[in-house]
Amino acid sequence: MIRLISFLVGLFFSGWLLVSLFMGAYTFATEPVEETAVHKFFKEPEHVEFAHDGAFGKWDKAQLQRGLKVYNEVCSACHSLRLVAFGDLVDIGYTEEQAKALAASKQVPSINDQTGEPATRPGALADKFPSPFPNDVAAAAANGGAIPPDLSLITKARHHGPAYVYSLLTGYADPPADLPADSQPAAGKYYNPYFASLNIGMGPPLSDGQVTFDDGSPSDVKAMSEDVAAFLTWTAEPKMMERKAVGLGTLLFLLIATTLAYMSYRTIWAEKKGH
């Protein structure tokens, strides 16, 4: 009797779950989804082509160096790059002396040997890029309560990473005339259709001619945005070229191994058939 009651109770709940599932699916399929301002005005990142794209792509080291200059002269005022060491810059075409010079131009946290008090010193190759703020409280206080994200892995942390960075930097615009009042930028906010909420606390960081490149490359907003997006792709995945080389080598090995295995199979079965 107890088994029968347990079976009926289980059957009842299973049936109820199935009914709820079908009712939910029917409601989802038939009821129109209310379109919010974010759904209507939000844009997917633009398509941008980079030299490092694809299986055979390579770093454009000149572009990476331009991107570093944009970061160093513009972005570093608010954003940290805490996972990148100055010595890593040798991988993008800088000499060790150039990397040392850039490191020495930065002040990194240290400890006074005499007093034990916090101090700063010129950076060295082994040091990471220093944060522009001593702590998160200071960062939030200087940025209207928001802590600027570290950019070391930003292209990994955002969908369509490099394209997202490029689109965000070039996407600042005046709000559309039909943008609802509750989605209008508040004081200290800026309209950007590539940002999740449409309104971003960071003002347009780039302007035409803001950075002068040593190689005479264009320094309009779009060109600088593409350069810094490429550089931040490298900071997020500095071993990308090695990974591609290993991947291609593995595919070549598997191709050869498969061919040899197939030839061995044909040889073995040819002998069997001969008998």
C-alpha positions in Angstrom: 0.0 0.0 0.0 2.8 2.4 0.9 4.6 1.6 -2.4 1.4 2.3 -4.3 0.9 5.7 -2.6 4.5 6.6 -3.2 4.1 5.7 -6.8 1.0 7.8 -7.2 2.6 10.8 -5.5 5.6 10.6 -7.7 3.4 10.2 -10.7 1.4 13.3 -9.7 4.5 15.5 -9.3 6.1 14.2 -12.5 2.8 15.0 -14.3 2.7 18.5 -12.7 6.3 19.2 -13.8 5.5 18.1 -17.4 2.4 20.3 -17.5 4.4 23.3 -16.1 7.1 22.7 -18.7 4.6 22.7 -21.6 2.8 25.7 -20.2 6.0 27.7 -19.8 7.1 26.7 -23.3 3.7 27.7 -24.8 3.8 31.1 -23.0 7.3 31.7 -24.1 6.4 30.9 -27.7 3.2 32.9 -27.9 3.6 35.9 -25.7 5.5 38.8 -27.3 8.7 39.9 -25.6 8.6 43.5 -24.5 11.4 45.3 -26.2 13.3 47.6 -23.9 15.5 50.5 -24.9 18.5 48.4 -24.4 17.2 45.8 -26.8 16.3 48.4 -29.4 19.4 50.6 -29.3 22.2 48.2 -28.3 24.6 47.3 -31.1 26.8 44.3 -31.5 30.5 45.1 -32.0 31.6 46.0 -35.5 33.6 43.5 -37.5 37.3 44.5 -37.4 40.1 42.6 -39.1 43.5 42.3 -37.4 46.8 40.9 -38.7 46.8 38.2 -36.0 43.4 36.8 -37.0 43.1 33.3 -38.3 45.2 30.2 -38.1 48.1 31.8 -40.0 47.8 35.3 -38.6 50.9 37.0 -37.1 51.3 39.9 -34.7 51.8 43.2 -36.3 54.5 44.4 -33.9 54.4 47.9 -35.2 50.7 48.0 -34.4 51.2 46.5 -31.0 53.8 49.2 -30.2 51.4 51.9 -31.3 48.7 50.4 -29.1 51.1 50.4 -26.2 51.7 54.1 -26.8 48.0 54.8 -26.8 47.6 52.9 -23.5 50.6 54.6 -22.0 49.6 58.1 -22.9 45.8 57.8 -22.5 44.4 54.7 -20.9 47.0 54.3 -18.1 45.6 57.4 -16.4 42.6 55.3 -15.2 43.2 51.7 -16.1 45.8 49.3 -14.8 47.7 46.6 -16.7 48.7 44.5 -13.7 49.5 41.2 -15.4 52.0 42.6 -17.9 55.7 43.1 -17.0 57.9 45.6 -18.6 60.2 42.8 -19.6 57.4 41.3 -21.7 57.6 44.2 -24.1 60.7 42.6 -25.7 58.2 40.1 -27.3 56.6 42.9 -29.3 59.8 44.3 -30.8 61.3 46.5 -28.1 64.9 46.1 -27.2 65.8 45.4 -23.6 67.2 48.9 -23.3 63.9 50.4 -24.5 61.9 48.3 -22.1 64.2 49.3 -19.3 63.8 53.0 -20.2 60.0 52.7 -20.2 60.1 50.8 -16.8 62.3 53.5 -15.3 59.9 56.2 -16.3 57.3 54.7 -14.0 57.1 54.7 -10.3 56.2 51.4 -8.7 55.3 50.6 -5.1 58.2 49.8 -2.8 59.3 49.8 0.8 61.8 52.2 2.3 64.8 50.1 3.5 65.5 52.5 6.3 62.0 53.1 7.8 59.9 50.3 6.5 57.4 52.8 5.3 55.6 52.5 1.9 57.6 54.2 -0.9 58.0 54.2 -4.6 61.0 53.6 -6.9 61.7 53.5 -10.7 60.4 50.4 -12.3 62.5 47.5 -13.5 62.1 44.9 -16.2 60.6 42.4 -13.7 58.0 44.9 -12.5 54.4 44.9 -13.7 52.8 48.1 -15.0 51.7 50.0 -11.9 48.1 50.9 -11.1 47.2 54.6 -11.5 45.5 54.5 -8.0 46.9 53.2 -4.7 43.8 51.1 -4.0 40.2 50.5 -5.1 38.8 53.1 -2.7 40.9 55.8 -4.3 40.0 54.5 -7.8 36.3 54.6 -7.0 36.5 58.1 -5.5 38.2 59.4 -8.6 35.7 57.9 -11.0 32.3 58.6 -9.6 32.1 55.5 -7.5 33.1 53.1 -10.3 36.4 51.2 -10.3 38.0 51.2 -13.8 38.6 47.6 -14.9 42.1 46.3 -15.3 42.8 45.9 -19.0 45.2 43.0 -18.9 42.5 40.4 -19.9 39.8 42.7 -21.1 39.7 41.2 -24.6 39.2 37.8 -23.0 36.6 39.0 -20.5 34.3 40.6 -23.2 32.4 38.9 -26.0 34.1 39.7 -29.3 36.9 41.1 -27.2 39.1 43.1 -29.7 36.0 44.2 -31.7 34.3 45.2 -28.5 37.2 47.4 -27.4 37.4 49.0 -30.9 33.6 49.5 -31.1 33.3 50.9 -27.6 36.1 53.5 -28.2 34.7 54.6 -31.5 31.0 54.3 -30.5 30.4 57.5 -28.5 27.5 59.5 -30.0 24.7 61.8 -29.1 21.6 59.9 -27.8 19.0 59.2 -30.5 16.0 61.5 -30.5 13.6 58.6 -29.7 15.6 57.2 -26.8 13.3 56.9 -23.8 13.7 59.3 -20.9 14.6 56.6 -18.5 17.5 55.5 -20.7 18.9 59.0 -21.3 22.4 59.5 -19.9 22.4 60.9 -16.4 24.9 63.5 -15.2 28.4 62.2 -15.7 27.3 59.4 -18.1 27.8 59.2 -21.9 25.7 57.4 -24.5 27.4 54.5 -26.2 25.3 51.8 -28.0 28.1 49.2 -27.6 27.9 49.4 -23.8 25.6 47.0 -22.1 23.4 49.6 -20.4 23.9 52.2 -23.3 25.3 54.7 -20.7 28.9 54.6 -19.7 30.7 56.5 -17.0 33.9 56.8 -19.0 33.9 59.8 -21.3 35.3 59.6 -24.8 39.0 58.9 -24.1 40.3 59.4 -27.6 40.3 62.4 -30.0 41.9 62.8 -33.4 45.6 63.6 -33.2 45.8 62.9 -29.5 48.8 60.6 -29.8 51.7 61.1 -32.2 53.3 57.9 -33.5 57.0 57.7 -34.3 56.3 55.8 -37.6 53.9 58.5 -38.8 50.9 56.2 -38.7 47.4 57.8 -38.7 46.3 58.9 -35.2 42.6 59.4 -35.8 40.2 57.8 -33.3 39.5 54.7 -35.4 43.2 54.0 -36.1 44.1 54.5 -32.4 41.2 52.3 -31.3 42.3 49.5 -33.6 45.9 49.8 -32.4 45.0 49.6 -28.7 42.6 46.8 -29.3 45.4 44.8 -31.0 47.7 45.6 -28.1 45.2 44.5 -25.5 44.7 41.2 -27.5 48.4 40.6 -27.0 48.3 41.4 -23.3 45.4 38.9 -22.8 47.1 36.1 -24.9 50.8 36.9 -25.4 51.5 33.2 -26.4 48.9 33.2 -29.2 51.5 32.6 -31.9 53.1 29.7 -30.0 49.6 28.2 -29.5 48.9 28.5 -33.2 52.2 26.9 -34.1 51.6 24.0 -31.7 48.0 23.6 -33.1 49.2 23.5 -36.7 52.0 21.1 -35.8 49.5 18.8 -34.1 47.2 18.9 -37.1 50.1 18.1 -39.4 51.1 15.2 -37.2 47.6 13.8 -37.0 47.3 14.1 -40.8 50.5 12.1 -41.3 49.6 9.6 -38.7 46.1 9.1 -40.2 47.7 8.6 -43.7 50.2 6.0 -42.4 47.4 4.2 -40.5 45.3 4.1 -43.6 48.1 2.8 -45.7 48.9 0.1 -43.1 45.3 -0.9 -43.0 45.2 -1.2 -46.8 48.4 -3.2 -46.8 47.2 -5.6 -44.1 43.8 -6.2 -45.6 45.3 -6.6 -49.1 47.4 -9.5 -47.8 44.3 -11.0 -46.1 42.3 -10.8 -49.3 45.1 -12.4 -51.2 44.6 -15.5 -49.2 
